[in-house]
Amino acid sequence: MLPSEIPLFPLPNVVLFPATQIPLHIFEPRYRAMVSDALDGERLIGMVMLRPGWESGYEGEPPVYPIGCAGFIMHAERLQDGRYNIILRGLEKFRIAQERVARSGVDAYRVARIQSIAETPPAASPRTDIGEARRRLERLIAKRLQRTAEDTIPKDIPDEDLVHAIAQHLEPLEKQALLECDGLLQRCYTLIELLEMRMMTLPGKTRFH
């Protein structure tokens, strides 16, 4: 269960999914302060994506999508100049209920009161459904790469890791749409639909972005 408040780290093209890991380089003073405070506390950061048009108000509080994913700082390296390299592990989705500003001046960063969003766990969906969805996804990628499914994706990759790894190659708005899906099965089917649309509109291409 997430706490009622967490700091927000808004970025224009980064989406964190539950159970995934992403490396981040923290260089802005306000986000250095955010990481420092998080490391002194519960080591949690709420990743959210900035809405289009954020450029003109980036130094302030530009609008963000209301659904994000909380991440736990698994590893943090503080550099001599105060910057950080961190590895964040996705924990749980949340919805922003209200915002406030923590600290002041150049160290000011956003904090949100949040509501946790529980996803439908894979075990709650029939295994035949997630198995069929995975096979469709594997066939689609193999066709795109002009290879056989057996030669494209190792069978020992867990379903969740496979879906989220492929999702990271999509456009930011597509990744946000996938994050907002309710659970792995819906996310997998939505991913299939997105890739099928790309294949129809980008004939002859061999990559997804």
MIKELO-937050 format. One line per field, with one value per residue (C-alpha): residue in three letters; x, y, z; chain. Coordinates in steps of 0.25 Angstrom, whole numbers. Layout:
<nodes>
aa	c(ala,...)
xx	c(X,...)
yy	c(Y,...)
zz	c(Z,...)
ch	c(A,...)
</nodes>
This chain:
<nodes>
aa	c(met,leu,pro,ser,glu,ile,pro,leu,phe,pro,leu,pro,asn,val,val,leu,phe,pro,ala,thr,gln,ile,pro,leu,his,ile,phe,glu,pro,arg,tyr,arg,ala,met,val,ser,asp,ala,leu,asp,gly,glu,arg,leu,ile,gly,met,val,met,leu,arg,pro,gly,trp,glu,ser,gly,tyr,glu,gly,glu,pro,pro,val,tyr,pro,ile,gly,cys,ala,gly,phe,ile,met,his,ala,glu,arg,leu,gln,asp,gly,arg,tyr,asn,ile,ile,leu,arg,gly,leu,glu,lys,phe,arg,ile,ala,gln,glu,arg,val,ala,arg,ser,gly,val,asp,ala,tyr,arg,val,ala,arg,ile,gln,ser,ile,ala,glu,thr,pro,pro,ala,ala,ser,pro,arg,thr,asp,ile,gly,glu,ala,arg,arg,arg,leu,glu,arg,leu,ile,ala,lys,arg,leu,gln,arg,thr,ala,glu,asp,thr,ile,pro,lys,asp,ile,pro,asp,glu,asp,leu,val,his,ala,ile,ala,gln,his,leu,glu,pro,leu,glu,lys,gln,ala,leu,leu,glu,cys,asp,gly,leu,leu,gln,arg,cys,tyr,thr,leu,ile,glu,leu,leu,glu,met,arg,met,met,thr,leu,pro,gly,lys,thr,arg,phe,his)
xx	c(0,5,6,-5,6,18,27,25,35,28,36,31,34,36,26,28,21,19,29,39,52,57,71,69,80,75,82,72,73,58,59,72,65,54,63,70,57,52,65,63,49,42,50,38,36,23,26,16,16,15,3,6,10,18,30,25,23,33,40,27,16,11,-1,2,-6,-14,-10,5,13,20,35,44,59,66,80,85,99,101,112,122,114,101,95,89,88,77,70,55,46,31,22,8,-1,-7,-17,-14,-24,-18,-4,5,19,30,42,44,52,60,58,43,37,23,16,3,-8,-11,-21,-15,-20,-20,-18,-25,-14,-10,-15,-29,-30,-31,-17,-22,-25,-12,-5,-13,-10,5,5,-2,8,19,14,12,26,32,24,29,43,41,46,39,33,42,54,49,45,51,40,46,43,31,19,19,34,31,19,26,39,32,23,36,38,25,22,20,5,4,11,2,-10,-4,-1,-15,-20,-25,-15,-6,-16,-23,-9,-5,-17,-16,-2,-5,-16,-5,5,-5,-9,6,8,-4,1,16,18,32,37,44,44,33,38)
yy	c(0,14,25,36,46,44,54,55,54,59,56,58,44,34,24,15,2,-7,-17,-11,-4,9,17,32,43,54,67,79,85,83,68,66,71,62,50,54,55,42,35,41,35,24,24,26,35,37,36,44,49,63,67,72,87,86,93,107,105,94,103,104,93,89,80,65,52,49,34,30,19,20,15,11,15,2,9,23,28,43,49,60,71,67,60,46,33,25,12,12,0,1,-2,2,11,24,35,49,55,68,75,84,89,84,93,106,114,106,93,94,81,76,66,60,54,41,29,16,8,-7,-14,-27,-38,-48,-59,-53,-55,-69,-74,-78,-63,-58,-69,-67,-52,-55,-64,-53,-43,-52,-55,-40,-37,-49,-44,-30,-35,-46,-57,-68,-67,-77,-69,-56,-57,-66,-74,-72,-57,-55,-50,-36,-34,-37,-27,-16,-17,-16,-4,4,5,12,27,34,35,21,17,25,18,5,9,13,-1,-10,-21,-29,-36,-23,-16,-28,-27,-12,-13,-23,-13,-2,-10,-15,-1,3,-9,-4,10,8,-3,-7,-3,-12,-4,1,15)
zz	c(0,-4,6,4,-1,-10,-18,-33,-44,-57,-70,-84,-89,-78,-73,-62,-61,-49,-47,-57,-54,-61,-59,-57,-57,-47,-50,-47,-33,-30,-33,-26,-14,-17,-17,-5,3,-3,2,16,16,9,-4,-12,-25,-33,-48,-56,-71,-75,-84,-98,-97,-85,-91,-88,-73,-70,-59,-52,-50,-64,-65,-64,-66,-54,-54,-51,-45,-31,-32,-21,-21,-22,-24,-23,-26,-22,-31,-26,-32,-25,-37,-35,-43,-38,-42,-39,-38,-42,-30,-32,-40,-34,-37,-33,-24,-20,-21,-13,-13,-4,-1,-7,-17,-27,-18,-20,-25,-26,-16,-18,-9,-17,-17,-20,-32,-31,-44,-47,-45,-56,-47,-47,-62,-68,-72,-85,-88,-84,-92,-104,-103,-102,-114,-122,-118,-121,-135,-138,-134,-142,-154,-153,-152,-163,-153,-147,-133,-127,-132,-127,-113,-102,-96,-82,-82,-72,-78,-71,-74,-89,-90,-82,-90,-103,-98,-95,-110,-113,-113,-100,-101,-105,-93,-84,-90,-87,-73,-71,-75,-64,-62,-71,-79,-84,-86,-94,-103,-104,-108,-119,-125,-124,-132,-142,-145,-147,-156,-165,-165,-167,-178,-180,-166,-157,-144,-135,-134)
ch	c(A,A,A,A,A,A,A,A,A,A,A,A,A,A,A,A,A,A,A,A,A,A,A,A,A,A,A,A,A,A,A,A,A,A,A,A,A,A,A,A,A,A,A,A,A,A,A,A,A,A,A,A,A,A,A,A,A,A,A,A,A,A,A,A,A,A,A,A,A,A,A,A,A,A,A,A,A,A,A,A,A,A,A,A,A,A,A,A,A,A,A,A,A,A,A,A,A,A,A,A,A,A,A,A,A,A,A,A,A,A,A,A,A,A,A,A,A,A,A,A,A,A,A,A,A,A,A,A,A,A,A,A,A,A,A,A,A,A,A,A,A,A,A,A,A,A,A,A,A,A,A,A,A,A,A,A,A,A,A,A,A,A,A,A,A,A,A,A,A,A,A,A,A,A,A,A,A,A,A,A,A,A,A,A,A,A,A,A,A,A,A,A,A,A,A,A,A,A,A,A,A,A,A,A,A,A,A,A,A)
</nodes>
